[in-house]
């Protein structure tokens, strides 16, 4: 007998906590959720603004870790940036509005690629995390960026120009009712990046609240990394 997938649903996977030390000496706590079999790729999740409650357990990322390893074979790497607290603990250091967080992003990218040796790695940013991705996730081995609700709060024109010249894929999911950057404004702000794909999501809001919004986000991530695993299930059999 099947039952619907709910916000609390946790599917099978291998979940392992970790600590990574940055070049400037901060200890960052995180977790990797890996598929038991049929690996397809990985996402490194950069969370929303910690001063507004963002952390590695922000709900879309928590649900991604609970579902995508089993549903799509996607490994999900989450962590707390410096000074950020979640149920797993607190990363050392102090919030720096995305500047010193460059060390955090660099350390986690190297951990994913050099230590875990993950293949087909994409960086996913959400809100504040999109600015971290645009500004700091530039390792040439990253396959591309997936941006959820990008506010373009601290990213500069030069950061966008980097991605324009780089040529790797950049995909932005922009909610119809976003609090900071709605689809038309996003198209204008991002027009410097010729290869960007802006996906306007009807009815969605900045925080992607509700199962339909979460399902859309996880489906779009899967469409990029493991399209053969679509459609994602909505029930547990």
C-alpha positions, 0 to 999 in steps of 0.5 A: 500500500502506498502513502504520499510523500510528506514534509517529514518523509525520510527515504533511504540513503547513507548520511554521514556528518563531517567537519571541514577546516577552512584556510583561515582556520574555521571549523565548518560542520555539515552532512553528506547524504549519499545514495546507496546505489546508482549514483548520478551526481551531487549538489553542494548546498549553500544556504539562505541568510543566517542572520534571517534563520538560514542554515544547512537545515533550511527546509528545501535542503533538508528535504533534498537530503532526505529524498534525492539520494533515493529518488534520483541517485543524487548526493546532497552535501549541506553545511553551515557557513561560519557562525551558523547554527543548526541541529547538527551544531555551530560552525566556528567564526562570524558571519561576514555578509558573504566576504570571508565566506569565500573561504567556506565555499572554497573549503567545501568545494575542495572537500567534495572534489578532492576528499570525497571525489564526487563526480558531476558536482553542481553548486546550488545556492538559495537566496544568500547562498546564490550570491556565495555561489556566483561570487565564490564557487569558481573551481573549474571542476564544478559543472555549473550553478543552480540558483534558487530565489537569487536576490543579487544582493552582494554580487557585482556586475564583474561577478556576472561577467565572470560567468558570462565569459566562463560559459558553464551553465547557470540555471536560476529558479525565480518565484513569481512572487519573490520578495526581492527579484521577480522574473522580469527583473531577474531577466534584466539583471542577469542578461549579461550572462548569455547562457543563463536559463531563467525559470519563472515558477508560477505561484512560488514565493522566495522561501518555496513553502509547500510541497508543490514548491519543493517538488518543483525545485527537486524536479528541476535539480534532477532534470539538470543532473539526472533527467532519466530519473524523472518524474520524481515519485510523489508516493512511497510504495 
